[in-house]
Amino acid sequence: FNRVEVCLHLLQTLITKALDDGVLKIPPPILSRVYQTISRGFVNLLNTKKITDTKFPYPFAQIIAVFLLVHIFLTPALISASVPHRFLAPVFTFLAVFGMFSLNFISMELENPFGLDANDLPLEHFQQEMNDCLLMLLHPNTDLVAEMDPSGKLDFKVLYD
């Protein structure tokens, strides 16, 4: 049971019924755009679900871990053999190993952007913005149609001066 699909169906049914009852007097091209926007929102929801449901391949993660271990042991040997100064070799080794592990930890954070960590997307903020936009539609002034004041100036030169 998918509540989002049920809400989507109810919304489309409500719009169609309002059109049939004459409550909505919208030309068909504009109404099709409404359906398209609603459907696009659902497609975007399904795309985010794909990101959540598709896990990083376990064998690939294991190979990365093994290569990081190999990197830990080979890097000091290779750098100490190629750097003539014995005080610079540990610095270069630290930078190389630290950089690789940093990239690995960053990729682990990017693997799942939906959660409650400090580096995750602010989903509660996104939901609050969406709720505020929906509440704005209930405001009495949102149904007002803009009109031109009869005493308004239409001449560009008069408006410019």
C-alpha positions in Angstrom: 0.0 0.0 0.0 1.6 3.2 -1.2 0.0 6.3 0.4 1.7 8.6 -2.1 0.1 6.8 -5.1 -3.3 6.9 -3.4 -3.0 10.6 -2.8 -1.9 11.1 -6.4 -4.9 9.2 -7.6 -7.2 11.1 -5.3 -5.8 14.4 -6.5 -6.2 13.5 -10.2 -9.7 12.2 -9.6 -10.6 15.4 -7.7 -9.3 17.6 -10.5 -11.2 15.6 -13.1 -14.4 15.7 -11.1 -14.1 19.5 -10.5 -13.6 19.9 -14.3 -16.6 17.8 -15.1 -18.8 19.7 -12.6 -17.8 23.0 -14.0 -15.9 24.2 -10.9 -12.7 24.4 -12.9 -12.9 26.3 -16.1 -9.5 25.6 -17.5 -8.5 25.1 -21.1 -7.3 21.5 -21.8 -3.7 22.5 -22.6 -3.3 24.2 -19.2 -5.0 21.3 -17.4 -2.7 18.8 -19.1 0.2 20.9 -17.7 -1.3 20.5 -14.2 -1.4 16.7 -14.6 2.2 16.8 -16.0 3.5 18.7 -13.0 1.8 16.3 -10.6 3.2 13.3 -12.4 6.7 14.9 -12.6 6.6 15.3 -8.8 5.8 11.6 -8.4 8.6 10.7 -10.8 11.1 12.7 -8.8 9.9 10.9 -5.7 10.6 7.6 -7.3 14.0 8.8 -8.4 14.9 9.6 -4.8 13.6 6.2 -3.8 16.0 4.6 -6.3 18.9 6.4 -4.6 17.8 5.1 -1.2 17.1 1.5 -2.3 20.2 1.0 -4.5 23.0 0.0 -2.3 26.7 0.3 -3.1 28.0 -3.1 -4.4 29.5 -5.0 -1.5 32.4 -6.6 -3.5 33.4 -3.2 -4.7 33.5 -1.8 -1.2 35.6 -4.8 -0.1 38.1 -4.2 -2.9 38.4 -0.6 -1.9 39.1 -1.6 1.7 41.8 -4.1 0.5 43.4 -1.5 -1.8 43.4 1.0 1.1 45.3 -1.5 3.3 47.8 -2.2 0.5 48.1 1.6 0.1 48.9 1.9 3.8 51.8 -0.5 3.6 53.2 0.3 0.1 53.1 4.1 0.3 55.7 4.4 3.1 58.1 2.1 1.3 57.8 3.8 -2.0 58.0 7.3 -0.6 60.9 6.6 1.6 62.8 5.0 -1.4 62.1 8.0 -3.6 62.4 11.0 -1.2 66.0 11.7 -0.2 65.2 13.6 3.0 64.1 11.3 5.9 62.1 14.1 7.6 60.0 14.7 4.5 59.1 11.0 3.8 56.7 10.7 6.8 55.0 14.0 5.9 54.5 12.9 2.3 53.3 9.4 3.5 50.8 10.9 5.9 49.4 13.3 3.3 49.0 10.5 0.7 47.4 8.0 3.1 45.3 10.7 4.8 44.0 11.9 1.4 43.0 8.5 0.3 41.1 7.7 3.5 39.5 11.1 3.4 38.2 10.4 -0.1 36.9 7.0 1.1 35.0 8.5 4.1 33.6 11.3 1.9 32.3 8.8 -0.6 30.7 6.8 2.3 28.8 9.9 3.3 27.7 10.6 -0.2 26.5 7.1 -0.7 23.4 7.7 1.4 22.3 11.4 1.4 19.0 10.7 3.3 19.4 10.4 7.0 19.9 12.4 10.2 23.7 13.0 10.0 25.2 16.5 9.8 26.2 15.9 6.2 22.8 14.6 5.0 20.3 16.6 3.0 18.0 18.8 5.2 14.8 16.8 4.5 12.9 18.4 7.4 13.7 21.9 5.9 12.6 20.8 2.5 9.3 19.4 3.9 8.7 22.7 5.9 9.2 24.7 2.7 6.7 22.5 0.8 4.2 22.8 3.6 4.6 26.6 3.7 3.9 26.7 -0.1 0.8 24.6 0.3 -0.4 26.7 3.2 0.1 29.8 1.1 -2.4 28.4 -1.4 -5.1 28.5 1.3 -4.6 32.2 2.0 -7.6 34.3 0.9 -5.5 36.6 -1.2 -4.2 33.9 -3.5 -7.5 33.7 -5.4 -7.4 37.4 -6.4 -7.0 38.1 -10.1 -4.8 41.0 -11.0 -6.5 44.0 -12.7 -5.2 47.1 -14.4 -6.3 50.3 -12.8 -8.3 52.4 -15.3 -6.2 55.5 -14.4 -2.9 53.6 -15.1 -0.4 55.0 -17.5 0.4 52.7 -20.5 2.7 55.0 -22.4 6.4 54.1 -22.0 7.6 57.7 -22.2 5.2 58.8 -19.5 6.2 55.9 -17.3 9.9 56.5 -17.9 9.8 60.2 -17.0 
